Amino acid sequence: MSLRAPSLLHPAFAWLLVSSTLFAAAPALKNASGPAVEEPLSEPRAESRYVWQSEPARQFVEATPLGNGRLGAAVFGDPAEERIVLNENGMWSGSPQDADRKDAAAALPRIRQLLLEGKNEEAEALVNAHFTCAGKGSGLGSGANVPYGCYQTLGDLRVTFVQPGAGTAATDYRRELDLANAICRVSFAQAGIRFEREFWVSAPAEAIVMRLTADKPGQISFDARLSRRERAAVSVVANDGLLMQGQLNDGREGGTGVRYAARVRALPKGGTLEAVDGTLRVRGADSVILFVTAATDIRTFAGRDVANALAAAETDLKGAASKPYDVLRAEHVADYRRYFNRVDLRLGVSDTAKAGLPAPERLRVFASGQADPSLAALYFNFGRYLLISSSRPGGLPANLQGIWADSIQTPWNGDWHLNINVQMNYWPAEVCNLSELHQPLFALIESLREPGAKTAKAYYNARGWVAFLLANPWGFTSPGESASWGSTVSCSAWLCQHLWDHYLFTGDRKFLAQAYPALKGASLFYLDMLIEEPKHHWLVTAPSNSPENAYLLPDGKPGHVCLGPTADMQLLRYLFQATRQAAEVLGLDPELRDQLVSTEKRLAPTRIGSDGRIMEWLEEYREEDPHHRHVAHLWDVYPGDAIDPTHTPDLAAAARKSLDVRGDAGTGWSLAMKLAMWARLQDGARAHRLLVAHLTPAAAQPGSSHWTGGTYPNLFDAHPPFQIDGNFGGAAAIAEMLVQSRPGEIQILPALPPAWPEGEVRGLRARGGFEVDVAWRDSHPTSISVRSVGGKKTVVRFGSQTREIELAPGNAKTVAFDSER
């Protein structure tokens, strides 16, 4: 298997870049009849623009995150010693491995027979013995020094200040993240002098940039050092720079690990500068600009295709340092705003008092029950900001921590978990008008086809391709290390939803033609691996499990491996429909289309149990943990759409009861998923209750094993520890509360909570190729504008009222509804 990184125009992957940019639309003023007129959105209000802190960060989850999709920085902002955690998204240990078991397919018939006979405990033992990955995997989060690998920190830049008065107490302190410009500012007074620091990460310049200033001349003096806990050598370069370089562990100590290099250069105005003993020493400067560039030579499915990490870092540094600061800054802001300015959300009336609260205090006040609608808008904007900052076309996908990590052994390896987490990372991409940023996930999916075909053959002797729960840059597609969580077989089907959904939003036929082999290959695998269960003669997956959950056997023992869990059946039904419809659009594979239709009819249906809930398993088992964090058996509520109150009221009622029993507590991403589900069930008040829980302050204890979610002081999501999926899921759920869509229908304010009686949102996208603006007062829309970005006909719904509209691409139409729903 070849995993050399393609260039951005590599023929195998270039289609992902080209097609994903076709439908990027500038914000526009919608005319009632006729073409839209481009107009920049107004600035976000202060209370939904700034994430600010009144003290320096003590822990990583208090630091201010910055990024350009590849490079990341987390700013601590201590007046005495600035610490900046540095990241580069190619910092992966490990290397390609063959983790498929050679005896897996031989064990499959016996595993299935045991399941068909109801001997689940014996079947699970056999799965653990013969149907997990071979050798040392990494599912328990210890991949740093084995072939599976781990995403790791690049290191730290520490700037220790030594000017007179540097050790005295600082006053009037503020550290803010400006979401409208992707800039961090730190300001404070010390010894009668006002100091300011400005930080940003430029995508055009591929550099981390920081500027240090004071309101009196000659007051900037510091020692700057680069460091990393292992595998790093630091040296000085000329008289103004530092270099840190090293090679990561490939898991075999074979010398083939990823090489990296980081460069720092200082440009002082006034004062003196020298580089000695691994330290940059600045004394008596009026101001200083510091540049950090970094690169890796990772060979994988995406990235810059760097042959020499040091040379790449040097080239980036030379380019950045050659431009005036104001030019670099303007280019950075323009690049960022072309994404961020597409959507604007305002909730409630302007509240400057809330803008005056630092983020931790604002979270505490909101959790106490005080109204703060604009906090939801701030969190929504922060989620969009994080996606723009961690996922750019041509790069690697956002991982479990986006691109931000401060350790060598990142929790859960900082990889891509495929049983909800990486999917949740990209839930905001389409609806929040960031379609191009979806591309790295598409590249990951494409990269899994070749190794996934080997896994499908090794375990099931099946055609097509499959991927289980774990994924890394090295093509890992094998089952996980334990049957209790690693044998969920529908993860690749879930990935494929993103391919079809991108087409539903954009109508991009060229993209669909390139994505179709992945859809077809996944469908072929499931067509081959389904078996008939004896009771109802339905077709089911076997073996599998409902993601990470356990049921109780008659003797009270927990079981995980099973036949046809509901999540699998819902996902396969969606996949078969998507593949069939894609083939119809493209005029391909009529025989396969017929087979998909006939097979779909035989899939085990979603059923309501005797207790009125959606059944999670084929049998009506009791859960070991009734409040389990995963609710994958409600996938058809969200992100699927086969269950909703209008079209399937009985199943929707059963889904509500399922969520009631599961409870409103959970990990960060679990709260986000349930929040989105309540939005789809059109219960705005309940969705808002989940949002309040989601934004509850989390104790800053990254090592905690207590799985209760919430939000850290810097607004990072708490699993705990920090996982970024909850940030993205929360942003997507807020969008779902305001606008929902399915092919042929757009719903306006479907889950508007009483806490948001007035507001406005502009620029959300809807399936079918539309962009939507809505303003409302007293919970009723006062203006609705729908603009075509490729779509033609759709139905706009508000409550029970509907309006059918037809548009030419590029035109917009105003829609009005009666005062009652």
Helices and strands as residue ranges (DSSP letters): H 14-20, E 28-29, E 33-35, E 37-38, G 46-48, E 50-53, G 60-62, E 64-67, E 71-75, E 81-88, H 104-116, H 120-130, E 155-161, E 171-178, E 183-190, E 193-202, E 207-214, E 220-227, E 233-237, E 241-247, E 259-269, E 272-276, E 279-285, E 287-296, H 309-321, H 325-340, E 344-347, H 352-355, H 359-367, H 373-390, G 411-414, E 416-417, H 421-425, H 427-431, G 435-438, H 439-460, E 470-471, H 483-486, H 491-506, H 509-529, E 531-532, E 539-540, E 551-552, E 558-559, H 566-586, H 590-602, E 622-623, G 632-634, H 649-662, H 668-680, H 684-694, E 710-711, E 717-718, H 725-738, E 739-742, E 745-748, E 759-766, E 770-777, E 780-788, E 793-798, E 801-806, E 811-815
